[in-house]
Amino acid sequence: MATPKKSRGAGAQSKPGRALSLIAIIMVALVGGMFLSGTFTPRLGIDLAGGTSITLQAKNEPGKPNAINKTNMDTAADIINRRVNGMGVSEAEVQTQGNNNIIVNIPKGTNEKQARDQVGTTAQLYFRPVLTLASGSPSADSSASPSPSASSSSKATDKATDKASSSATPSASASASATSQGRAVTDALKADATPSSSASASSSADAKASSSASPSASASADPATTALEKKFTALDCTDKKARTQINEGAKATDTIIACGTDSSGAWVKYILGPSEVNGKDVKKAQAVINQQSGQWVVNMDFTGSGSKKFAATTTKLKDQQQPMNQFAIVLDGDVVSAPSVSSTLSASAEISGSFTQESAQDLANVLSYGALPLTFHEQSVTSVTAALGGEQLHAGLIAGAIGLALVVIYLVVYYRGLSVIALASLITSGILTYTIMTLLGPAIGFALNLPAVCGAIVAIGITADSFIVFFERIRDEIREGRSVRPAVERAWPRARRTILVSDFVSFLAAAVLYIVTVGKVQGFAFTLGLTTLLDVVVVFLFTKPLMTLLARTKFFTGGHKWSGLDPKRLGVQPPLRRTRRATRPVDPKEA
């Protein structure tokens, strides 16, 4: 007959050393992470550390007289909020003000330039065919036509632009080649109006030769073409104001002039045809490292309709001559990249250029969240002080210290020796909370604001409640007549269920609050949810194992009056011992 397997009884002893070693390793790893990252304090929100306040004003656009309305303003504020907050816990505040303003408050410690690029970028993305190109700097020979490849560069920074503008000087070669540029524009526009084929390419070349032989050919050109010629010839890409104004009011169906830079940083100006693919056709954008070049690029996946449009566009371009086999990726009027096309592309595209990791991720971010429905300009940028928040934090910390002191006094008076376990658990929870909040700052942009501090203070009560549930279960077992060591092991399964249910309800409330709210309230919900999870970790890996170890000591097993588990103080009655009376032999006479 088989012997039934012996199950682990309720009073079986656990192995607390393993759990305590695990939580010690976790704490050492977190503290080590702080030293490796060089960050030793949590990043503070704008109400505690101050920061920068940016006021964006919506601009009226030609042909859209009623574009500035509540719906578009709310949509723009939501997109900007998602851009600057990323995971939603960096505590940047975005709100509308009046009919045409959006206020963005960015906490101190955030990369201000990066944040301003995020909020100020409209992210109007177009894929346009390249008709012609020339040097965009007045100091270069305009007759030269650089041909960017798939690795052409991204937008230059404003600093680089200003430097180029101040150092560049007009030369005679630019003006001398104005006529040839005008002819190139005319020929490019004619070529764009004809079907793309090898025959048309050769006829276009003949037309170029004919036009070169006849200086007066451009005189009879269409007035719009003549105006475009003049703009293209006169455009100086090193002039920031000229770059921003050249395409004001242009539509996706218009032929435009735009500027970009090549891989060496030199300015290039383009004439670009109408767009058939735009940012709305992009389904997803992601910054990755190109395995062949080792450079940061932005990969885009198109929607179903976008894939068809992109395939049709690249099919037209692949058989054209340089530079008309290129398409320009135009973001907010600037050419980010202008790769050549040698085959039909459809499902995806790659934006390559002189990207850093940060610039590639920024571009992918704005493309992923979509374009703003309105165009904005920075009306003002001011610094925000943290004087009021500092006073509130000071008052909040005093209130938290008073509350913690009252909890400690209650534990010492009521639970006596057990209070040592509770205090050690609170300290452990505090260390874990502090280190994790510190590491989350650089990791996901988490910023500690006043509501988040309140969430951490509320968590003290949640953690203390778990200890009390466990201690009371142990006391109940002792009241039933069990000794300390079996009482601890038998009390744990019952206390564990209660603690898990309580923490689950608290975490669920925090999760719902985080999802349905915005701004600072999310900081409270995030902190409350985080500390609730840490409560489970501390109770399972520290409080219970420590209680098991201390229950083996004479101080607790002997029921010392200061142990908190004194049977007499708990009202346990000692077992009654029956005494037998001495019996004497029965006298036969008495019987």
C-alpha positions in Angstrom: 0.0 0.0 0.0 1.4 3.4 -1.0 2.2 5.8 1.7 0.4 9.1 1.2 2.7 12.1 0.6 3.1 14.2 3.7 2.0 17.7 3.2 3.6 20.8 4.6 1.7 21.6 7.8 0.7 25.0 9.0 3.2 24.9 11.7 6.1 23.9 9.5 9.1 26.2 9.7 10.1 28.3 6.7 13.6 29.4 5.6 13.8 33.1 6.3 17.4 33.5 5.4 16.8 33.2 1.6 14.1 35.9 1.6 16.2 38.3 3.7 19.2 37.7 1.4 17.1 38.4 -1.7 15.8 41.7 -0.4 19.3 42.7 0.7 20.6 42.0 -2.8 17.7 44.1 -4.3 18.6 47.0 -2.0 22.3 46.8 -2.8 21.5 46.8 -6.5 19.3 49.8 -6.3 21.8 51.8 -4.2 24.6 50.7 -6.6 22.4 52.0 -9.5 22.2 55.4 -7.8 26.0 55.6 -7.6 26.5 54.4 -11.2 24.0 57.0 -12.5 25.4 59.7 -10.4 21.9 60.7 -9.2 21.3 60.8 -5.5 18.1 62.8 -5.1 14.7 62.4 -6.8 14.0 64.9 -9.6 11.6 67.4 -8.3 8.5 68.8 -10.0 8.0 72.4 -11.0 6.1 73.2 -7.8 9.1 72.1 -5.7 12.1 73.0 -7.9 10.9 75.7 -10.2 11.4 75.5 -13.9 10.5 77.2 -17.2 7.1 78.4 -18.4 6.6 78.6 -22.2 3.6 80.5 -23.7 2.7 79.3 -27.2 0.3 81.5 -29.3 -1.6 80.0 -32.2 -1.2 81.7 -35.5 -3.8 82.2 -38.2 -3.0 80.5 -41.4 -4.0 81.6 -44.9 -7.2 79.8 -46.1 -8.1 78.7 -42.5 -9.9 81.6 -40.9 -11.7 79.4 -38.3 -8.9 77.0 -37.5 -8.2 78.5 -34.0 -11.1 77.0 -32.0 -11.6 75.1 -28.8 -11.4 71.6 -30.4 -8.1 72.3 -32.2 -6.6 74.0 -29.1 -7.5 71.0 -26.8 -6.1 68.6 -29.4 -2.9 70.6 -29.6 -2.6 70.7 -25.8 -3.1 66.9 -25.6 -0.4 66.2 -28.3 2.1 68.6 -26.6 1.4 67.0 -23.2 2.1 63.5 -24.6 5.3 64.7 -26.3 6.9 66.4 -23.3 5.6 63.9 -20.7 6.4 60.7 -22.6 5.1 58.1 -20.0 3.1 60.8 -18.2 5.0 61.1 -15.0 7.6 63.8 -15.7 5.2 66.4 -14.4 5.4 68.9 -17.2 2.1 70.8 -17.1 0.3 71.7 -20.4 -2.9 73.8 -20.3 -4.8 76.1 -22.6 -5.2 79.8 -21.6 -7.8 82.0 -23.3 -8.7 81.3 -26.9 -5.3 81.0 -28.6 -2.6 80.4 -26.0 -1.1 77.2 -24.5 1.0 77.3 -21.3 3.7 74.7 -20.9 5.5 74.5 -17.5 8.7 72.4 -17.6 10.3 71.4 -14.3 13.9 72.3 -13.6 16.3 69.5 -14.5 14.6 68.8 -17.7 16.5 69.4 -20.9 15.0 72.7 -21.7 16.1 72.9 -25.4 14.8 69.4 -26.0 11.5 70.2 -24.4 11.2 73.4 -26.4 11.8 71.5 -29.6 9.1 69.1 -28.6 6.5 71.8 -27.9 7.4 74.1 -30.7 7.5 71.6 -33.5 4.3 71.5 -35.5 5.4 68.2 -37.1 3.9 68.8 -40.5 5.5 66.0 -42.5 5.5 65.7 -46.3 7.2 63.5 -48.8 7.9 65.6 -51.9 9.7 64.8 -55.2 12.9 66.7 -55.8 12.7 68.8 -59.1 16.0 70.6 -58.8 18.6 71.7 -56.2 21.5 74.0 -55.8 23.8 75.3 -53.2 21.9 77.2 -50.5 24.8 79.4 -49.4 25.6 82.7 -51.1 29.3 82.1 -50.7 29.2 78.9 -52.8 28.9 78.6 -56.5 25.2 78.3 -57.2 25.7 76.5 -60.5 26.9 73.5 -58.6 24.2 71.1 -57.8 25.0 68.8 -54.8 23.2 65.5 -54.8 22.3 64.2 -51.4 21.9 60.5 -51.0 20.0 58.3 -48.6 22.3 59.4 -45.9 21.8 63.1 -46.3 21.6 65.2 -43.2 19.0 66.3 -40.7 18.1 69.9 -39.9 20.8 72.1 -38.7 20.4 73.7 -35.3 19.6 77.4 -34.9 23.0 78.0 -33.4 24.7 76.5 -36.5 22.4 78.5 -38.7 23.2 81.8 -37.0 26.9 81.0 -37.2 26.7 80.2 -40.9 24.7 83.3 -41.6 27.2 85.6 -39.8 30.2 84.0 -41.5 28.8 83.8 -45.0 29.5 86.6 -47.5 27.8 87.0 -50.8 30.0 86.4 -53.8 30.0 87.2 -57.4 29.5 83.6 -58.4 26.0 83.5 -56.9 24.7 86.5 -58.9 26.6 85.4 -62.0 24.7 82.1 -62.1 21.2 83.5 -61.4 20.2 83.1 -65.1 21.3 79.5 -65.2 19.4 78.8 -62.0 16.3 80.3 -63.5 16.6 78.1 -66.6 17.0 75.0 -64.3 13.9 75.9 -62.5 11.9 76.3 -65.7 13.2 73.0 -67.1 12.5 71.2 -63.9 8.9 72.4 -63.8 8.4 71.4 -67.4 9.8 68.0 -66.7 7.5 67.6 -63.7 4.5 68.3 -65.9 5.4 65.5 -68.3 5.0 61.7 -67.7 8.2 60.2 -66.1 10.0 58.0 -68.6 13.4 57.8 -70.2 12.1 59.5 -73.3 10.8 62.4 -71.3 14.1 62.6 -69.5 16.0 63.0 -72.7 13.5 65.4 -74.1 13.9 67.4 -70.9 17.6 67.4 -71.5 17.0 68.7 -75.1 14.8 71.4 -73.6 17.5 72.4 -71.2 20.0 72.8 -74.1 17.5 74.7 -76.1 16.7 77.0 -73.2 20.4 77.6 -72.6 20.8 78.7 -76.2 18.0 81.1 -76.0 18.4 83.6 -73.1 14.9 85.0 -73.8 13.1 81.7 -73.3 12.3 82.4 -69.7 10.7 85.7 -70.5 7.7 84.0 -72.0 7.4 81.6 -69.1 4.3 81.4 -66.9 4.2 84.2 -64.3 4.0 81.7 -61.4 7.1 79.9 -62.8 8.9 83.2 -63.2 8.1 84.2 -59.6 9.4 80.8 -58.4 12.6 81.3 -60.4 13.2 84.6 -58.7 12.5 83.2 -55.2 14.8 80.2 -55.8 17.6 82.3 -57.2 17.4 84.9 -54.4 16.9 82.5 -51.5 19.8 82.4 -49.0 19.4 79.4 -46.8 21.7 80.7 -44.2 19.1 83.4 -43.4 16.7 81.8 -40.9 14.0 84.4 -41.4 14.1 83.8 -45.2 13.8 80.0 -44.7 10.8 80.3 -42.4 8.9 82.7 -44.6 9.6 81.2 -48.0 6.7 78.7 -47.8 4.2 80.6 -45.6 0.7 79.7 -46.8 1.9 76.9 -49.1 -0.4 73.8 -49.5 0.5 70.2 -50.0 -0.5 70.5 -53.7 1.9 73.4 -54.3 5.4 73.4 -55.7 7.6 74.8 -53.0 11.2 75.9 -52.3 12.9 74.5 -49.2 16.3 74.3 -47.5 18.3 71.5 -46.0 21.9 70.6 -45.3 24.1 67.9 -46.8 26.2 65.4 -44.8 29.0 68.0 -44.5 26.6 70.6 -43.1 26.6 72.8 -46.2 23.2 74.4 -47.1 21.3 73.0 -50.1 18.1 74.6 -51.5 15.5 72.6 -53.3 12.5 73.0 -55.6 10.0 70.3 -54.5 6.9 69.1 -56.3 3.5 68.5 -54.8 3.2 66.0 -52.0 1.2 62.8 -52.4 2.2 61.3 -49.0 2.1 63.1 -45.7 2.5 62.5 -41.9 -1.0 61.2 -41.5 0.0 58.2 -43.6 2.7 57.3 -41.1 1.5 54.6 -38.7 4.6 54.4 -36.4 8.0 56.0 -36.1 10.9 54.6 -34.1 14.5 55.7 -33.6 17.0 52.8 -34.2 20.6 52.3 -35.2 21.2 51.3 -38.8 23.2 48.1 -38.7 25.1 48.8 -41.9 26.1 52.5 -41.2 26.1 52.4 -37.4 24.2 55.7 -37.5 20.9 56.7 -35.8 18.0 56.7 -38.2 14.2 57.0 -37.9 12.2 54.1 -39.3 8.6 54.8 -40.3 5.8 52.3 -41.0 3.0 53.5 -43.2 -0.7 52.8 -43.0 -2.4 50.7 -45.6 -3.4 53.7 -47.8 0.0 55.3 -47.0 1.8 52.3 -48.3 0.0 52.5 -51.6 0.7 56.2 -52.0 4.3 55.7 -51.2 4.7 52.8 -53.6 3.1 54.9 -56.4 5.5 57.9 -55.6 8.7 55.8 -55.5 7.6 54.0 -58.7 7.5 57.3 -60.5 10.9 58.4 -59.2 13.0 55.2 -59.5 13.7 55.6 -63.3 14.3 59.4 -63.3 17.7 61.0 -63.6 19.6 62.6 -60.7 18.3 64.6 -58.8 14.8 63.9 -60.0 15.0 60.4 -58.6 15.1 61.8 -55.1 12.3 62.5 -52.7 12.6 65.0 -49.9 11.3 64.4 -46.4 10.1 67.8 -45.3 9.3 68.5 -41.7 7.9 71.9 -40.8 9.2 73.3 -44.1 12.8 72.1 -43.7 14.3 69.2 -45.7 15.3 66.6 -43.2 16.6 64.1 -45.7 16.5 63.6 -49.5 17.4 60.0 -50.4 17.6 58.6 -53.9 15.2 55.9 -55.1 16.4 52.9 -57.0 13.4 50.6 -56.5 9.8 50.8 -55.5 9.2 51.2 -51.7 5.9 50.7 -50.0 5.5 49.5 -46.4 8.2 51.5 -44.7 10.8 54.2 -45.1 13.9 55.4 -43.3 14.9 58.9 -42.4 18.6 59.1 -42.3 20.9 61.9 -41.6 23.4 63.4 -39.1 21.2 62.3 -36.1 22.3 61.8 -32.6 20.3 59.5 -30.4 18.5 62.4 -28.8 17.6 64.1 -32.1 16.5 60.8 -33.7 14.2 60.0 -30.7 12.8 63.5 -30.7 11.9 63.2 -34.3 10.3 59.8 -33.8 8.4 61.1 -30.9 6.8 64.0 -32.7 6.0 61.8 -35.7 4.5 59.1 -33.5 2.1 61.5 -31.7 1.2 63.3 -34.9 1.1 66.8 -36.2 -0.4 69.7 -34.3 -3.6 71.0 -35.9 -2.4 74.6 -35.5 0.9 76.5 -36.0 2.3 78.1 -32.8 5.1 80.5 -32.0 6.7 81.2 -28.7 5.2 84.3 -27.2 7.3 84.2 -24.0 9.6 82.1 -22.0 9.9 82.8 -18.3 11.5 81.2 -15.2 9.2 79.9 -12.4 10.4 80.0 -8.8 9.6 77.3 -6.3 9.1 79.6 -3.3 5.4 78.6 -2.7 6.1 74.9 -3.4 9.0 74.9 -1.0 6.9 76.3 1.8 4.2 73.7 1.2 6.8 70.9 1.0 8.2 72.1 4.3 4.8 72.0 5.9 4.0 68.7 4.3 7.2 67.1 5.6 6.5 68.4 9.1 3.0 66.9 8.9 4.4 63.6 7.7 7.0 63.5 10.4 4.3 64.1 13.1 2.2 61.4 11.6 5.1 59.0 11.5 6.0 59.8 15.1 2.5 59.1 16.2 2.5 55.7 14.4 5.8 54.8 16.1 4.5 55.8 19.5 1.4 53.7 19.0 3.5 50.7 17.8 5.9 50.9 20.8 3.1 51.3 23.4 0.8 48.7 22.0 3.1 46.1 20.4 6.2 46.7 22.4 8.9 44.3 21.1 7.0 43.7 17.9 7.4 47.4 17.1 11.1 46.7 16.3 10.0 44.6 13.4 7.5 47.2 12.2 10.1 50.0 12.4 12.7 48.0 10.6 10.2 47.2 7.9 9.2 50.9 7.5 12.9 51.8 7.1 13.3 49.1 4.5 10.3 50.3 2.6 11.6 53.9 2.8 15.0 52.9 1.4 13.3 51.1 -1.5 10.9 53.9 -2.2 13.6 56.6 -2.2 16.1 54.7 -4.4 13.4 53.7 -6.9 12.1 57.3 -7.2 15.6 58.6 -7.6 16.3 56.1 -10.5 13.0 56.7 -12.2 13.9 60.4 -12.7 16.5 59.8 -15.4 14.9 56.6 -16.5 11.3 57.7 -17.4 11.3 61.3 -16.4 9.5 60.8 -13.1 9.3 64.1 -11.1 8.4 64.3 -7.4 5.8 66.9 -6.8 3.6 67.8 -3.8 0.8 65.3 -4.6 3.4 62.6 -5.0 4.8 63.4 -1.6 1.3 63.1 -0.2 1.0 59.7 -1.8 4.2 58.6 -0.1 2.9 59.8 3.3 -0.4 57.9 2.8 1.6 54.8 2.0 3.0 54.8 5.5 -0.5 54.0 6.8 -0.9 51.2 4.2 2.4 49.6 5.2 1.7 49.9 8.9 -1.7 48.4 8.4 -0.1 45.2 6.9 2.1 44.8 10.0 -0.8 45.2 12.3 -2.8 42.5 10.4 0.1 40.1 10.8 0.7 40.9 14.5 -2.9 40.5 15.4 -3.2 37.1 13.7 -0.2 35.9 15.7 -1.8 37.2 18.9 -5.0 35.3 18.0 -3.1 32.1 17.7 -1.4 32.6 21.1 -4.8 33.3 22.7 -5.9 29.9 21.4 -3.1 28.4 23.5 -0.3 28.0 21.0 3.4 28.9 21.6 5.1 31.6 19.6 6.8 29.7 16.9 3.8 27.7 15.7 1.6 30.8 16.2 3.8 32.7 13.7 3.6 30.0 11.0 -0.1 29.4 11.4 -1.0 33.1 11.4 0.9 33.9 8.2 -1.4 32.2 5.7 -4.5 34.0 7.1 -2.7 37.3 7.4 -1.2 37.0 3.9 -4.7 36.7 2.3 -5.9 39.8 4.1 -2.8 41.8 3.2 -3.0 40.9 -0.5 -6.7 41.8 -0.8 -6.1 45.1 1.0 -3.1 46.0 -1.2 -4.9 44.9 -4.4 -7.8 47.3 -3.6 -5.4 50.1 -2.9 -3.4 49.4 -6.1 -6.6 49.2 -8.2 -7.8 52.6 -6.9 -4.3 54.1 -7.7 -4.4 52.6 -11.2 -7.9 53.9 -12.0 -7.0 57.4 -10.6 -3.8 57.4 -12.8 -5.8 56.5 -16.0 -8.7 58.9 -15.6 -6.7 62.0 -14.4 -4.0 64.3 -15.7 -1.3 66.5 -14.4 -0.3 66.5 -10.7 -3.0 64.0 -9.6 -1.2 61.4 -11.7 1.9 61.9 -9.6 -0.2 61.1 -6.5 -1.6 58.0 -8.1 1.7 56.8 -9.4 3.4 57.1 -6.0 0.5 55.5 -4.2 0.6 52.5 -6.7 4.4 52.2 -6.4 4.4 52.2 -2.6 1.6 49.7 -2.5 3.6 47.2 -4.6 6.6 47.8 -2.4 4.5 47.0 0.7 3.8 43.5 -0.7 7.5 43.1 -1.4 8.6 44.3 2.1 6.0 42.2 3.9 6.8 39.0 2.0 10.6 39.3 1.8 11.4 41.2 5.1 8.6 41.4 7.7 7.6 37.7 7.7 11.2 36.3 7.5 12.4 38.7 10.3 9.4 37.7 12.5 10.3 34.0 11.9 13.8 34.6 13.1 12.9 36.6 16.1 10.3 34.1 17.1 13.1 31.7 17.8 14.8 33.9 20.4 14.2 33.5 24.1 12.9 37.0 24.4 9.8 36.2 22.3 9.4 32.4 23.0 9.6 33.0 26.7 6.7 35.5 26.5 8.6 38.4 28.0 6.3 41.2 29.2 8.0 43.6 26.7 7.9 41.3 23.8 4.3 42.1 22.8 3.4 38.4 22.9 3.1 38.0 26.7 0.4 35.4 27.2 -0.8 37.0 30.5 -1.2 40.4 28.9 -3.1 38.8 26.0 -5.5 37.2 28.5 -4.5 33.6 28.0 -5.5 31.5 31.0 -2.9 28.8 32.0 -4.3 25.2 31.5 -6.0 23.8 34.6 -4.2 20.8 36.2 -6.4 18.2 37.7 -5.2 16.8 41.1 -6.1 13.3 42.1 -7.2 12.7 45.7 -5.5 10.0 47.6 -7.8 7.0 47.9 -7.8 4.8 51.0 -8.9 1.1 51.0 -12.5 0.6 51.8 -13.1 -0.8 55.3 -15.3 -3.9 55.1 -17.2 -2.7 58.1 -18.1 0.5 56.4 -19.3 -1.4 53.4 
